[in-house]
Amino acid sequence: MSTTKLAWFKSSYSGTQGDSCVEVAVTEQAICVRDSKDVTLPCFAVRREKWTQFVGFVSEV
């Protein structure tokens, strides 16, 4: 999957200095996550339904 044309965004909780952040992009098949400090590294991609399960789990913690 080519990630160069994805619409990446940072969390509203990210700091303004740009360090220690992740960026997220949403596709029809997956949610992609990458390190904002080095966007040339490969991203982590997970199926949308598994992402939904993950977010539901961490929101309960």
N, C-alpha and C positions, 0 to 999 in steps of 0.2 A: 504494500500500500504506500503510495507516495504521500508524504505528509507536508510537502512544501506549499500546497495550495489550500490546506485546511484553514478554517477560521479559528485560530487559537485565542483563548482568553484566560485571564488570571482571575483567581477568586477575589471577591470584594474584601476579603480578610487579608489579602497580601499587603505587605508594606510598600511604601512609596519608593524605597531605596532599590528595589528590584532584586534583592538577594534572598536566597532560601525560599524560592517560590516554585510552584509547578504551574504549568499551563495545561489547559484541557481543550480538546476539539471533539465535536460530536459528528459522527457520520451515520449513515443509515444502518450499518452493521455493527459499529463499535464506538466506544468512548476511548479516546487516545489521551495519554498523559505524558508530558515531557518535562525535563528540567529546564527552567527558564534561563539558567546561567549558561547553558551550552545547548542551544537548540539544534546543533548538528548531530548530537547523539541520537540513537534510535529511541523511538517512543514506546511506551507500554500501551498495548491495546487490549481491551476486554469487551466481550459481548455486552450489549446494552442491558439485557436482563440480569446479568451477573453484577453489573455496575449498580443497578437499582437495588439489588439485594445487599451489596456492600454499603451503600449510602444509608439504607434503612438500618443496618446493623450498627454502624458508627453513630448514627443519630440517637440511638437508644443508650449509648454508653455515657 
